[in-house]
Amino acid sequence: MTVTAYTLAVLLDLFCLFLGYRFLLQPGPAATGYGVPARPDGDAGAYLSIKGLRDGTFGLMGLALLVFVGARAEAWFMVTVALVPLFDTLIVLRHGGAKAVAFGIHFATAIVVLISAALLFAV
């Protein structure tokens, strides 16, 4: 169970780094994949960069906690970070995004993050 807990946590942290990279360097496609495409006539660039920085920072923080503090700290971090995809679900729904994306990507991610937290607490 320890290997599974750590592997899932590392994968989720690396996925956050990937999302951060994507929103910083490919903001248009990243926004579309998020479920709310950026309007070309709007000033979405700054907000997409902020999202990229947020997600990338979450990934780095998660990896740092896991390496330098341990599984319990990472578990609490995962519990709090699960709020992000939960609210992302609401954001996608509020802005007319597809329910399949809202629940199939964002809500499902929140569940996986909470499962990761539970596994880390059990270690």
C-alpha positions as CSV (number, residue, x, y, z in Angstrom):
1,M,0.0,0.0,0.0
2,T,2.9,2.4,0.7
3,V,4.2,2.1,-2.9
4,T,0.7,2.8,-4.2
5,A,0.2,5.8,-1.9
6,Y,3.5,7.4,-2.9
7,T,3.2,6.6,-6.6
8,L,-0.3,8.1,-6.8
9,A,0.8,11.2,-4.9
10,V,3.9,11.7,-7.1
11,L,1.8,11.2,-10.3
12,L,-0.8,13.7,-9.1
13,D,2.0,16.2,-8.2
14,L,3.6,15.7,-11.6
15,F,0.3,16.1,-13.3
16,C,-0.1,19.5,-11.6
17,L,3.3,20.5,-12.9
18,F,2.2,19.4,-16.4
19,L,-1.0,21.5,-16.2
20,G,1.0,24.5,-15.0
21,Y,3.4,24.1,-18.0
22,R,0.5,23.7,-20.4
23,F,-1.4,26.8,-19.2
24,L,1.8,28.9,-19.2
25,L,3.0,27.8,-22.7
26,Q,-0.2,26.6,-24.5
27,P,-2.9,28.6,-22.8
28,G,-5.6,28.4,-25.6
29,P,-5.6,24.6,-25.9
30,A,-5.2,24.2,-22.1
31,A,-8.3,26.4,-21.5
32,T,-10.3,24.4,-24.0
33,G,-9.3,21.2,-22.3
34,Y,-10.2,22.7,-18.9
35,G,-13.8,23.0,-20.2
36,V,-14.1,26.8,-20.7
37,P,-12.4,28.0,-23.8
38,A,-10.7,31.4,-23.7
39,R,-12.4,34.0,-25.9
40,P,-9.9,35.3,-28.5
41,D,-11.3,38.8,-28.1
42,G,-11.0,38.8,-24.3
43,D,-8.0,39.4,-22.0
44,A,-7.8,35.8,-20.8
45,G,-4.0,35.5,-21.1
46,A,-3.3,36.9,-17.6
47,Y,-5.8,34.6,-16.0
48,L,-4.6,31.6,-17.8
49,S,-1.0,32.4,-16.7
50,I,-2.2,32.7,-13.2
51,K,-3.9,29.3,-13.4
52,G,-0.7,27.8,-14.8
53,L,1.4,29.3,-12.0
54,R,-1.2,28.0,-9.4
55,D,-1.2,24.5,-10.8
56,G,2.6,24.3,-11.2
57,T,3.1,25.6,-7.7
58,F,0.7,23.0,-6.3
59,G,2.8,20.3,-8.0
60,L,6.1,21.6,-6.7
61,M,4.7,22.1,-3.2
62,G,3.3,18.5,-3.2
63,L,6.6,17.0,-4.2
64,A,8.5,19.1,-1.6
65,L,6.1,18.0,1.2
66,L,6.4,14.4,0.2
67,V,10.2,14.5,0.0
68,F,11.0,16.7,3.0
69,V,8.1,16.3,5.4
70,G,6.4,13.0,4.7
71,A,3.2,11.2,3.8
72,R,1.0,12.8,6.5
73,A,1.8,16.4,5.5
74,E,1.2,15.4,1.8
75,A,-2.1,13.8,2.8
76,W,-3.3,17.0,4.4
77,F,-2.1,19.0,1.4
78,M,-4.1,16.7,-0.9
79,V,-7.2,17.2,1.2
80,T,-6.9,20.9,0.8
81,V,-5.9,20.8,-2.8
82,A,-9.0,18.7,-3.6
83,L,-11.0,21.9,-3.2
84,V,-9.5,23.2,-6.4
85,P,-11.0,20.6,-8.8
86,L,-14.3,20.7,-6.8
87,F,-14.6,24.4,-7.5
88,D,-13.3,23.9,-11.0
89,T,-16.3,21.7,-11.5
90,L,-18.6,24.5,-10.4
91,I,-16.7,27.0,-12.6
92,V,-17.1,24.9,-15.7
93,L,-20.8,24.4,-15.1
94,R,-21.4,28.1,-14.3
95,H,-19.7,29.2,-17.5
96,G,-21.6,26.9,-19.8
97,G,-19.0,24.1,-20.1
98,A,-20.0,20.5,-20.7
99,K,-21.2,18.5,-17.8
100,A,-19.1,15.6,-19.0
101,V,-16.0,17.7,-18.6
102,A,-17.1,19.2,-15.3
103,F,-17.8,15.8,-13.7
104,G,-15.7,13.5,-15.8
105,I,-12.5,15.6,-15.4
106,H,-12.8,18.0,-12.5
107,F,-15.0,16.1,-10.1
108,A,-13.3,12.8,-10.9
109,T,-9.9,14.5,-10.2
110,A,-11.1,15.7,-6.8
111,I,-12.2,12.1,-6.0
112,V,-8.8,10.7,-7.0
113,V,-7.0,13.4,-5.0
114,L,-9.1,12.5,-1.9
115,I,-8.3,8.8,-2.5
116,S,-4.6,9.7,-2.6
117,A,-5.0,11.5,0.7
118,A,-6.7,8.5,2.3
119,L,-3.9,6.2,1.1
120,L,-1.3,8.6,2.4
121,F,-3.0,8.8,5.8
122,A,-3.0,5.0,5.9
123,V,0.8,4.8,5.4
